[in-house]
């Protein structure tokens, strides 16, 4: 691989198409997610600390199992399917990294959630119970290198229908924005 190939690889961020919605009937959503994923799902406890940055969002996700992930992402704050560019780095010391980043950047907010993860094809289906906010659902259609935004949006729209998600339940922004708006 030449240096220009490595530069292109380093510059190309992973992409996905995301949808977030409020959940009216959590039990029905979980039933549909189990059926579509042909699995019982995986429970993940998460605490996301968002830091003050000038562009995009930067969060440290503490997975409450000794590990974590530093995640930077950029996406439009609109309802419905939207493109998200992101980069991610695992950490074995989420508490220490949270302290350093808090001191350096300042904390914007903290989101604590119980997340059930189901995988349907190339899509991660999250059923979240967010402390202080309630029940939500997120879809993350992970795009292949050659897939267009339109292909990802079509996959998301189809899955929304299969899961019983209605347009009026769609939410804009991140959980941290919803929490801060409530204060």
matplotlib code that plots the C-alpha trace (Angstrom):
import matplotlib.pyplot as plt

x = [0.0, 1.5, 1.5, -1.4, -3.4, -2.8, -3.7, -7.1, -7.7, -6.9, -9.1, -12.2, -14.4, -16.9, -20.4, -23.9, -27.4, -29.1, -32.7, -33.8, -37.4, -39.4, -40.9, -44.6, -44.8, -41.4, -42.5, -43.9, -40.7, -38.5, -40.7, -40.3, -36.6, -36.1, -38.2, -36.3, -32.8, -33.6, -31.9, -32.6, -30.4, -27.5, -27.9, -25.3, -25.1, -23.6, -22.6, -21.7, -19.9, -20.1, -17.3, -17.4, -16.0, -16.2, -17.6, -19.5, -19.8, -17.1, -18.1, -16.5, -18.6, -18.1, -19.4, -19.4, -17.4, -13.9, -13.8, -14.9, -14.8, -13.9, -16.3, -16.3, -19.2, -20.9, -24.5, -27.3, -29.8, -33.0, -35.6, -35.6, -32.7, -29.5, -25.8, -23.4, -19.6, -17.7, -14.4, -13.9, -11.1, -11.3, -10.0, -9.2, -9.3, -12.6, -12.6, -9.1, -9.7, -13.0, -11.1, -8.4, -10.9, -13.1, -10.2, -9.1, -12.4, -15.2, -18.2, -21.3, -23.5, -23.8, -26.2, -26.9, -28.7, -29.6, -29.4, -30.6, -28.7, -30.2, -28.5, -30.7, -28.6, -26.3, -28.3, -27.8, -31.2, -30.9, -33.7, -32.7, -34.0, -32.4, -32.2, -34.4, -35.8, -37.6, -37.7, -36.2, -35.1, -32.1, -31.2, -27.7, -27.4, -23.7, -22.9, -20.4, -17.7, -19.7, -23.2, -24.9, -26.7, -29.9, -29.4, -28.9, -32.0, -34.1, -32.9, -33.7, -37.2, -38.0, -36.9, -38.8, -42.0, -41.1, -40.5, -43.6, -41.9, -44.1, -42.9, -44.4, -42.2, -38.9, -36.5, -33.8, -30.5, -28.6, -29.9, -27.6, -29.4, -32.8, -31.5, -30.0, -33.2, -35.2, -33.0]
y = [0.0, 3.4, 6.4, 8.0, 4.8, 5.0, 8.6, 7.9, 5.0, 7.2, 10.0, 7.9, 7.7, 4.9, 5.9, 4.8, 6.0, 6.6, 6.9, 7.7, 7.5, 7.6, 4.2, 3.9, 0.1, -1.2, -4.8, -4.9, -3.3, -5.9, -8.7, -7.4, -6.9, -10.4, -11.8, -9.9, -10.5, -14.1, -13.5, -12.7, -9.6, -8.5, -6.2, -3.4, -1.0, 2.4, 5.7, 8.3, 11.4, 14.2, 16.7, 20.4, 20.5, 23.0, 20.7, 17.4, 15.4, 13.7, 11.2, 8.6, 5.5, 3.6, 0.1, -0.7, -3.9, -2.4, -1.2, 1.8, 3.7, 7.2, 8.2, 11.3, 11.8, 14.3, 14.2, 16.6, 17.2, 16.2, 13.5, 10.5, 8.7, 10.8, 10.2, 9.9, 10.0, 8.7, 7.4, 5.2, 4.2, 1.5, 2.1, -0.2, 2.8, 4.7, 6.3, 7.6, 8.9, 10.5, 12.4, 13.6, 14.7, 16.4, 18.4, 19.4, 20.0, 20.3, 18.1, 19.0, 16.2, 12.6, 10.0, 6.7, 4.0, 0.3, -0.8, -4.0, -4.6, -6.6, -7.1, -7.3, -7.7, -4.7, -2.8, -2.4, -2.0, -0.4, -0.5, 2.0, 2.9, 6.3, 7.6, 10.7, 10.5, 7.1, 4.6, 5.1, 3.1, 3.8, 2.2, 2.3, 1.0, 0.4, 1.4, -0.6, 1.4, 1.3, 1.9, 5.3, 7.3, 6.6, 2.8, 3.2, 5.4, 2.8, 0.0, 2.2, 3.1, -0.6, -1.6, 1.2, -0.2, -3.8, -2.6, -0.5, 2.9, 5.8, 9.1, 11.1, 9.3, 10.3, 12.4, 14.9, 15.3, 13.2, 12.0, 14.5, 17.3, 16.0, 15.9, 19.4, 20.7, 19.4, 21.4]
z = [0.0, -1.0, 1.2, -0.8, -0.3, 3.5, 3.6, 1.8, 4.3, 7.2, 6.0, 5.2, 8.2, 8.7, 7.8, 8.8, 8.4, 11.7, 12.9, 16.5, 17.7, 20.9, 21.8, 22.7, 23.1, 24.2, 24.6, 21.0, 19.7, 21.5, 20.2, 16.6, 17.0, 18.3, 15.4, 12.7, 14.2, 15.1, 18.5, 22.1, 21.8, 24.0, 27.1, 27.3, 30.2, 29.0, 30.4, 27.8, 28.8, 26.1, 26.0, 24.8, 21.3, 18.5, 15.9, 15.9, 19.1, 21.2, 23.8, 26.0, 26.3, 29.5, 28.9, 32.6, 32.0, 32.4, 28.8, 26.8, 23.5, 22.6, 19.8, 17.6, 15.2, 13.0, 11.7, 11.0, 13.7, 11.9, 12.2, 10.0, 8.4, 8.4, 7.5, 10.4, 9.9, 12.9, 14.3, 17.3, 19.5, 22.2, 25.7, 28.6, 31.1, 30.4, 33.9, 33.5, 30.0, 31.1, 33.8, 31.4, 28.7, 31.3, 32.7, 29.1, 27.4, 29.9, 30.1, 28.1, 29.7, 30.7, 29.4, 31.2, 29.5, 29.3, 25.7, 24.1, 20.8, 18.0, 14.6, 11.5, 8.3, 8.2, 10.8, 14.5, 16.3, 19.7, 22.2, 24.9, 28.3, 28.9, 32.5, 32.9, 29.3, 28.9, 26.1, 22.6, 19.6, 17.3, 14.0, 12.7, 9.1, 8.6, 5.1, 3.0, 1.1, -2.1, -0.6, -1.1, 1.5, -0.5, -0.1, 3.6, 3.9, 2.0, 4.4, 7.4, 6.1, 5.4, 8.9, 10.5, 8.9, 10.0, 13.6, 13.8, 14.1, 12.9, 11.4, 14.3, 16.8, 15.1, 17.2, 16.3, 18.0, 20.5, 23.9, 25.6, 23.7, 24.9, 28.5, 28.3, 26.8, 29.8, 32.2]

ax = plt.figure().add_subplot(projection="3d")
ax.plot(x, y, z, "-o")
ax.set_aspect("equal")
plt.show()
